[in-house]
Amino acid sequence: MPFIGEIAALTTATCWAFGSLLFTIAARRAGAFSLNAVRIPIAFAALTLILLASRGLQWAPQAQTRDILILALSGVIGLTLGDWGYFACLERLGPRLATALFTLAPPLTAILAIPLLGEKLGLLPVIGMVITMTGVAWVIMERPGKPIPRGHRIQGVVFGFIASFGQALGLILSKLGMADRIDPLPATAIRMAAATAGVWIMVLAGGRVQGVIRLLKDPPARWATAGASFLGPVFGVWLSLVAVRHTKTGIAATLLAMTPILILPLVILIQKERVSPRAAIGAVVAVGGVILIFLR
């Protein structure tokens, strides 16, 4: 099937857009860190049940120890450390600036993929990536928000780089770990297992267990977390691995970054919010870049 990687990446971004609405509900009630500590184990449990029902214990019969270790490392770097960096950046800078810094992930992915994966991009996909990221950045940087203390600003930028680097390196390691021996679904489960261990080490070390308990006792937060878990870590992360397996990693990362654009029609239809002309123009620019990527 042509463009299966690109289609998977855009479907991932759509899942993350819907999941972000549920994520916001849960995070506002229980905190982003507690949400991450619950949604990743939920995703691992769901993926385990799916794999047991469909494959029994033969998840990846051709997998080598090296593949599993690389996938586990990608889970810790991308899902544990990367998400931690993003949430810490979000807390200090707010959603607009945090998301703006996160747009560094696609170019970082493309750059790292050259020495680590030997990937090279033609001129048209590079132009499409630049146009898409310009449109995304134009939308998410529309309002500067409230003044940010200098200390928070510096910390936020550092955490933003951690988040972007974690996303980039996590995707590349995922592609290396899958090779031609592990399908995206069991690869996602392996990443989630490692990420679950990593995030709970952080929960226990940081004394955040009470926050997790509060989330589990809050019905709206609990149900929103369950929904966000299936849309994000289960279907979203699985499809993101389908994307990186079937297309260039930099292109996949760029299309995954379309989530802020895909959220716009959702906030209009579901939350009844108005979208500014600037946001609409940015969305058109981003879609134009995506078209160039598909025309390569």
N, C-alpha and C positions, 0 to 999 in steps of 0.2 A: 504493500500500500504506500503510495507516494506521500511524502510529508507527514508520516506518522509521528515523528519526533516533534515537529512543530505543532501539530494538532494536539498532541498530548500535553505540551507545555502550555498552550492556551487554555486547555481544559483544566489543567492544574491551577492556573491563575484565576479561572472562574470559580473553582472550588474554594480557593483561598479568599476570594471576594465575598462569597456567601458566608464562609466560616468567620470572616472578620467581623461581620455584624453580630454573630453569636458570641465571638470572642470578646467584643466590646462589652456586651451585657455581663458576662461572667467576670471579666477583669475589673469592671467598675464596682462590682459587688464584693469580690474576694481578693483582688490583686492579681497582677499578671504572673508573678512568680508562682503563686499557688496554683493558678490555672495550668501553667506549664508542667508542674509536678504531678498533676492529675491527668491531663490529656495525653501525655506521652505513654504512661502505663496503660491507659484505656486503649490507645491505639495498638500497643504491643499485644494486649490480650485479644483484641478483635482480629488482628492479623494472624495470631497463633491459631485461633479457632477456625478461621477461613482456610488456612494451610492444612490443618489436621483433617478438616472435612473433605478437602479436595485432593490432598496428596498423602495423607497418613503421616508417617514419620520420614518419608523420603522427600524432604524439602528441596535439597540441592545435592543430588547424589554425585555430581561431578565436581563439587566444590573442593578446593584445596584449603589447607589451614591458612595459607597466606591470604587467600581471597577473603576468608571470614575475618581475619584480623584487620585487613584494610577496610572492610565494610564497617566493622565495629569502630575503628578509629574515625571513619567518616561520620558515624552517628554521634560520637562524642564531640567532635569538632563542629559539625554543622548544626546538630539539634540541641546539644547541651550547652556548649560554649557560645555558639552563634546566637541562639535564642536568648541566652542570658545577656549577652552583649546588647542585643536589640532591646530587650526589656529595660535594661539599665539606661540605655540611651533614651528610650521613650520616657522614662521617669524624669530624666534631667532636662531634656530638650523639648519634649512634647511631640505629638505625632507628625507634624509637618516637617520639622527639621530632622527628626529621626528617620523618617522615610526618605528624605532627601539624601542623607548620608548613605542609606542602604542602597541607593541607586549606583553606588560604587561597585556593587557585587558583580554585575555583568562584565564591565571592562576588566576587573580583576580576574574574573573567571577566564575570559578570553586570553589575557596575558599569561596566566599560569598554565593554561592548556597548551601553549606553544612548547615549553620545555618538558612538561610532565607527560603530555599525551601526544606530542608531535602534530597537533592540529594546526591547520593554516586556513585562513578565511580569504575569500575573494573580495574584490573591491565593493561589489554591490551589497553583500551582506554586512560589511563593515559600515557602509553609508547608512543602511537600514537600521543597524544597531544604534548608531549615533543619533539618527533622527528620532527613533523610538524613545531613547533615554532622554533626549531633549524635551519631547512632549510630556513624558512622565514627570520630569523635574519641574517643568513649567506649571503643571497642575498642582503638585504637592507643595510648592514653595509660594503659593498665592498670597498667604497672609503670614506676616512675621510672628504673630502671637505676642505674648507678654514678654517684658524684659527678663533676661535670664542672667542670674549671678555669674560672675566670671569663673568661679570655681566649678560651678555646674556645667558651664559651657565647655571648659577644657575637658572635664571628665566625660561629658556627653560625646564629644568628638572622638575621644579615645575608644569609648565603648562602641560608637558607630563603626569605627574601623574594625574592631574585633568582630562585630556582627557581619560586616561585609566580607571580611577575610574568611570567617567561618563558613558562610554560605558558599563562597567561591571554592575553597579548598574541600569542603564537604562534598560538593557536586563532582569535583574532579576525582577524589578518592573513591566515590561511589562508582564512577565509570571504570576506574582501574580495578576495583574489587569485583565487579560483576564479570568483567572480561567477556568471554563467550560461554561461561560455565554456569552462571547463576542468573536466573530470571529476576526481573524487577520486584516481583511480589515477595519471594523469600529474602531478597536483598534488603527490602524495606523492613522486614521483620527483624533481621539481624541488626540493622541500624537502630531500630527502636529498642531492642533489648539493651544494647550498649548505652543508648541515650537515657533509658530508664535508670540504669545503674548510676550513670553520671549525675543526673538531675537529683536523685535521691541522696547521693553523697553530699551534694550541695545543700539540700534541705536539712539534713541531719547536722552537718557541720555549721550551718548558719542559724540553727535553732528556729526553723520556720514551720515546724510540724503543726503548731496551733493554727496557722493560716490555712493550711490544707484541710484541717478538721472543720474550720469555719465554712469553707467552700462546700464540703460534703454535706453539711447540715443545712445549707441554704438551697431550697428546691429550685428557684429560678436559675441560680448560678450553676447548680448541679446539672440541670437539663441542658442549659446552654453549653456547658462544657462538653457534655456527651455529644451534642450535635456538632460542635466545632471539632471534636476529636475525629469524627468520621470524615468530615469534609476536609480537614487539614492533614493531620498526621497519617490517616489511613489512605483515603483516595488521593489526596493531594500529593503527598510525598511519594506514593507508589507511582503515580503518573509522571512525577518529575523524573523518576529514574527511567521510566519508559522513554521520556524525552531525551535524556542525556545519552541513552544507549543508541538512539536512532538518528541523532543529529549532532552537530558540533556543540560542544559544551557552552561556548560563549553565546551562540544563538539561543540555546535553551534557556540560559540564565536571563537573556534579554526579554524573551517572551514571558518568562515567569514573573518578571518585574512589571507586567501589564496589570497586575492586581489593582493598583490605585485608579487606573482608568476604568476597569470593569466594575468598580464599586459605584461609579457615578450613576449609571441607570438604576442601580439597586436602591440608592438613597433617594432617588426621585420617586420610584414606584412604591417602595416599602416605607421609607421614613418621611416621605412627602417633603423633602428638602429641595430648595432651589439650587440649581447649578449655575455658576456665573459664566459669562461669555468667555472669560479666560480659561476656565476649566474645559469648556466645550472645544475651544480652539486647540488646547493641549491634547485633548483626546483625539481629535482629527489628525494632528501631527503624528502622534504615536501610532495610530492605525496605519497611516501612510508609510511609516518606517517598517511596520510588520509586513505590509504588502511587498516592499522591496526585498525583505528577507525571503519571502516565498517565491519571488521571481528569479532567484539566483540561478 
